[in-house]
C-alpha cells in the first residue's frame, strides 16, 4: 500500500486528543490516516514513502459539500448577480424548462467530476428541476 508523509504543515485535526498543530506531520497509507504528530520519524520505512513538504500549507479533514445543484453545472456563474426572485423566475421557470434528462445527466456527471477534482470527498446533490423531478441521490463519495 502506498504511503505518504506530509511534513511540517499546519494541521487542523478536529480531534481533541490530537489538537491543532502549528507545525506537524501526517502519515497516510492508501486512503487512511495512520498517524498525526509534531514529528514522525519513518526510520527504515522512509525509502518506500513519498514525502511531501507541507511547509506553508494547511492540512484539514475532508469537507462535505452539503448543498449543490449539480444539474446546473453548465450554468455556473451565469446567475451570480441575480436576486433570489430572479433566480427562481429565470432558472426554475425559465432555463430548467428546456433541460432534458440527458442534459441533467451530463451536467450532474461533470459536476461530480469537478467535486472530485476540487478534493471534496463527499457531497449531496438534489438533482431536481421543477419540470422534471429526479429522485435525489444519496451522498456521493469520491
C-alpha positions in Angstrom: 0.0 0.0 0.0 1.3 3.4 -0.9 2.4 5.7 2.0 2.7 9.4 2.0 4.2 11.6 4.7 3.2 15.3 4.8 5.8 17.1 6.8 5.9 20.4 8.6 2.3 21.6 7.8 -0.2 23.5 10.0 -2.6 20.8 11.0 -6.3 21.3 11.9 -7.2 17.9 13.2 -10.8 18.3 14.5 -9.7 15.7 17.1 -9.4 16.8 20.7 -6.9 14.1 21.5 -4.6 15.3 18.8 -5.4 19.0 18.8 -4.2 21.5 16.2 -0.5 21.7 15.4 1.3 24.8 14.1 4.0 22.5 12.7 3.2 18.8 12.3 3.3 15.7 10.2 0.6 13.4 8.8 1.3 9.9 7.7 -1.2 8.4 5.2 -1.4 4.9 3.8 -3.7 4.5 0.9 -6.8 6.4 1.9 -6.3 6.1 5.7 -4.5 8.5 8.1 -2.2 6.4 10.2 -0.6 9.0 12.4 -0.6 12.7 13.2 2.1 14.1 15.4 4.5 17.1 15.7 7.2 14.9 14.1 7.1 11.5 12.5 10.3 9.5 12.0 9.9 6.8 9.4 13.2 5.1 10.2 13.8 2.3 7.7 10.3 2.9 6.0 11.4 6.2 4.6 12.6 4.7 1.3 9.1 3.4 0.4 7.3 6.6 1.5 6.6 9.7 -0.6 7.5 12.7 1.4 5.5 15.9 0.7 6.8 19.3 2.0 3.8 20.8 3.9 5.6 23.9 5.0 3.4 27.0 4.4 0.4 24.7 3.9 -2.6 23.8 6.0 -3.9 20.2 6.3 -7.5 19.9 7.2 -10.1 17.0 7.2 -12.1 16.5 4.1 -15.1 18.7 3.8 -18.6 17.8 2.8 -20.4 19.9 0.2 -23.9 19.8 1.8 -25.7 21.8 -0.9 -25.1 21.6 -4.6 -27.3 21.8 -7.7 -25.2 19.6 -10.0 -27.8 19.8 -12.8 -26.8 23.5 -13.0 -23.1 22.8 -13.6 -23.1 24.2 -17.1 -24.6 27.4 -15.8 -22.1 28.2 -13.0 -21.6 31.9 -12.7 -24.4 32.7 -15.1 -26.8 33.8 -12.3 -24.2 35.3 -10.0 -25.8 38.7 -9.9 -29.4 37.6 -9.8 -31.6 38.1 -6.7 -33.4 35.1 -5.3 -36.6 36.0 -7.0 -34.8 36.5 -10.3 -33.1 33.1 -9.8 -36.5 31.3 -9.3 -38.1 33.1 -12.3 -35.2 32.8 -14.7 -33.7 29.4 -13.6 -36.6 27.3 -12.5 -39.4 28.8 -14.5 -37.0 29.6 -17.5 -33.9 27.6 -18.2 -34.9 24.5 -16.3 -37.9 24.0 -18.5 -35.7 23.3 -21.5 -33.4 20.8 -19.8 -33.9 17.2 -20.9 -32.8 14.0 -18.9 -29.6 13.8 -21.0 -28.7 17.4 -20.1 -29.3 16.7 -16.4 -27.2 13.5 -16.6 -24.2 15.1 -18.3 -24.3 18.2 -16.0 -24.5 16.0 -12.9 -21.6 13.9 -14.1 -19.4 16.9 -14.9 -20.4 18.5 -11.5 -19.4 15.2 -9.7 -16.0 15.1 -11.6 -15.5 18.8 -10.6 -16.1 18.0 -6.9 -13.5 15.1 -7.1 -11.1 17.4 -8.9 -11.5 20.0 -6.1 -10.8 17.4 -3.4 -14.3 17.2 -1.9 -14.6 13.7 -0.6 -18.4 13.8 -0.2 -21.3 15.9 -1.4 -25.1 15.9 -1.5 -26.9 16.8 -4.8 -30.6 17.3 -5.1 -30.8 16.7 -8.9 -34.2 18.2 -9.4 -35.8 20.7 -11.7 -39.4 22.0 -11.3 -40.4 20.4 -14.7 -38.7 17.1 -14.3 -38.0 15.9 -10.7 -35.4 13.2 -10.3 -35.1 11.1 -7.2 -32.5 12.9 -5.0 -29.2 10.9 -4.9 -27.7 9.7 -1.7 -24.4 11.4 -0.6 -21.8 10.9 -3.3 -18.4 9.6 -2.3 -15.2 10.4 -4.2 
